[in-house]
Structures are given as C-alpha cells and as structure tokens.
Amino acid sequence: MTTRVTVVTGTRADFGLWGPVLAELRRRAPAVEVGLLVMAMHLDPRFGMTVEGVRASGFPIIGEVPCVPESDLPADMAAGLGTALERVAPLLAADRPDWLMVLGDRGEQLAAALAALHEGIAVAHLHGGERTLGAVDDVLRDLISRIAHLHLVATAAAEERLAGMGIAPWRVRRTGAPGLDAIAQSVALPDDRDVSTRYGAPSGRPYLLLVVHPETGANRTDATELADAVLDGVAAHDIPTIAIWPNADAGGRAIAERLERGRARLASLHVSLPHGDYLALLRGASVLVGNSSSGIIEAPYLGVPVVNVGRRQMGRERGDNVIDVAPRAEEVRDAIARALAPEFRARLSRRSPYGDGRAAPRIVDALLETPIDKRLLAGE
C-alpha cells in the first residue's frame, strides 16, 4: 500500500531543511507518494518568489497558499494566520494525505496543522520541543506540538521537554536535525571560494555573514535598535560582509530598511539565497553574526564561530561555537574580534547538539513504521 505524504513549506530556508527528507521519501517510492503544500514567503515577490525553486524540484504541488500580509505589524501578522487557515483548509480537505509533515514554528505551519487536525489527518512535526524565548514562534511551536500525532525531534532536551508537556513517549522519536544531513553527506555544495566571490567577497579573504531577524517575544528589542547594533558592530571591522534580509516576522521590514540604508558598508545584500549557496557561504565564513537558527544548529557542525545577538534564540541548546551578546554595537564589535581569533576557532569541537547528519532516514522510517490507527489519532 502506498503512503501519501504532504509536506508543508513556507520559506526557502525550510525548503532547504526539507531537502534531505524529500530525497529520502523519493528514494522510498513507490511505497511513498509525496506532494508539497507551498505557502507564505515562497509566494511573495518581496521575498524573491522562491516558489520557482520549489516548482523546479519536480515534486507535485497540491496547492499554493499566499498568506503574508502587506504590513508586518503584530496585529496584521496575527490576522495572516486566519488567512492561511482559511485558504489551506479546503486544499487539505480535498487532498486528504495519510500524513501531513510540518516543520518548526512558523504561522503557516500551525495553520496547516490546525486544518489537518479538523480533517482527521495524521500530523508529523519536526523540531518540536525546542525553545526560542525571544520570539512568538516559541509558543507557535508548542501549539503545533499539541496538535501533532508524531514528534520527530532533534535533541534529547527537546524529547524531555515534550514529555514534560504530557506527550506520550511512544509518539516521540529522536532523529536529529535534517539540516545537518546535506553537510554531513557533502551533497553537491558549491565551492566556498567560488560562492563567496560570486556574492561579493574577494576570493580567499575572510568575510562575515550577517543574518538578523526581529525579536517578537514580549521583551523584544526594537527592530531598528537591533539592526543598528549589528551593523555598527560589523562596520568596526574591515572585513567584507555578506548580508541577507530578515524573514517575514513583525519588525522584519524595519530591519530590511536598515540593511538597505547601510548597503554601502556591505559587500552585498540579498533578499534570499539558494540553500546550497547559503550553506557554502556559512561553511566559508569567518564568523556568522546576527541571530539565525543556522548559527545554533548548522554552524557548530561546520566549526564556524557565531556571534548571537539578543534574545531571539534564548533558551535554545547551543554548541561551543556561540558567543552570546546583548544588542549593543560595542558588544557585537568585541565579540566578533574574539570569534576571529585563531585560538577561538581552534578550540571548537565541531559537534552540534542537533545530531549527526543522518536524520532523514530516521524520519522516514518513523513515519512509515507508525500505524495510523485510532490510538495514534486519539491524541492520548
């Protein structure tokens, strides 16, 4: 019997994380039939219309759901959840896969999970049980976990936290983070030097990679204050800096405006990057500066120092590559200097708390080995 799986993707970043899982699902055909539900930033011209890359992947698309609001005010972002749910519900009612797979903590993932819940569709959730106390995503992730029937977690601490939320242990599998798989398997990543040159950093020279997203939690730092601290701290060092726009969170537009205003101080600025190019740039960077989850999950595995600014990733497990600082320019400047020191990089263990780079087969095994029965769907 063929198992039908629908995978939800809302951003180029999560589509890159899904890559190893999708490849493994494709490898299991004809036992598995895969479709994609494409949402949110993928379909917004302001974020590069990255749906084109999804379409080019060759996987069938069961539906496309634009749902990013025109404004990024908190009230509009909340209303965007309603738009996403209204538009995704009829698609899932028509598609009715055996499994809906969701990842992480974004609003479109929650909307799809809610629609699946009402349709009686089994939901598998990747990266549940983690903490990011500086973002509303922390609560959204837990809401998805309350809906999900199968939990494919990255770390032992995430597994323990789900148990503390009352989720039965038989529902939880520790698989590791699929984002490490492509790195571990050296899957056709571009050459670091070629990529850095293409994005504006002279070949063979050190460069910084800058990725900063807004904080959206209750005690959030003002977005412009956060952006200015990072940009001023980076500018204190005479090193080319490749920067990437923030995602579509409340406050993201203010950070994007600050980056555009400071473009002259940057080697280059990009709305988004292909996932392979991003990993190659991360692998070759002297330091990643900002508050991207890639600094917490992928960068330790690559042995790349990270200056993590502010509260967005607060509470998340981290490797020995991370230097945490407040959003003040002098702290960012001094932390970059510390991270650039050869002795800092030499001490890094190159181990990530998020796994060993073999997550995708474990994820697909767990999916196919879990019977979709009354016990699973009862939520007990």
Secondary structure as GFF3:
##gff-version 3
##sequence-region A 1 380
A	DSSP	beta_strand	3	9	.	.	.	ID=ss1
A	DSSP	alpha_helix	12	27	.	.	.	ID=ss2
A	DSSP	beta_strand	32	39	.	.	.	ID=ss3
A	DSSP	three_ten_helix	40	43	.	.	.	ID=ss4
A	DSSP	three_ten_helix	45	47	.	.	.	ID=ss5
A	DSSP	alpha_helix	51	56	.	.	.	ID=ss6
A	DSSP	beta_strand	61	65	.	.	.	ID=ss7
A	DSSP	alpha_helix	74	95	.	.	.	ID=ss8
A	DSSP	beta_strand	99	103	.	.	.	ID=ss9
A	DSSP	alpha_helix	107	119	.	.	.	ID=ss10
A	DSSP	beta_strand	122	126	.	.	.	ID=ss11
A	DSSP	alpha_helix	137	147	.	.	.	ID=ss12
A	DSSP	beta_strand	150	153	.	.	.	ID=ss13
A	DSSP	alpha_helix	156	164	.	.	.	ID=ss14
A	DSSP	three_ten_helix	169	171	.	.	.	ID=ss15
A	DSSP	beta_strand	172	174	.	.	.	ID=ss16
A	DSSP	three_ten_helix	178	180	.	.	.	ID=ss17
A	DSSP	alpha_helix	181	184	.	.	.	ID=ss18
A	DSSP	alpha_helix	192	198	.	.	.	ID=ss19
A	DSSP	beta_strand	208	211	.	.	.	ID=ss20
A	DSSP	alpha_helix	223	235	.	.	.	ID=ss21
A	DSSP	beta_strand	241	244	.	.	.	ID=ss22
A	DSSP	alpha_helix	252	261	.	.	.	ID=ss23
A	DSSP	three_ten_helix	263	265	.	.	.	ID=ss24
A	DSSP	beta_strand	268	270	.	.	.	ID=ss25
A	DSSP	alpha_helix	275	284	.	.	.	ID=ss26
A	DSSP	beta_strand	287	290	.	.	.	ID=ss27
A	DSSP	alpha_helix	293	296	.	.	.	ID=ss28
A	DSSP	alpha_helix	298	302	.	.	.	ID=ss29
A	DSSP	beta_strand	306	309	.	.	.	ID=ss30
A	DSSP	beta_strand	322	325	.	.	.	ID=ss31
A	DSSP	alpha_helix	329	340	.	.	.	ID=ss32
A	DSSP	alpha_helix	342	346	.	.	.	ID=ss33
A	DSSP	alpha_helix	359	369	.	.	.	ID=ss34
A	DSSP	alpha_helix	374	378	.	.	.	ID=ss35
###
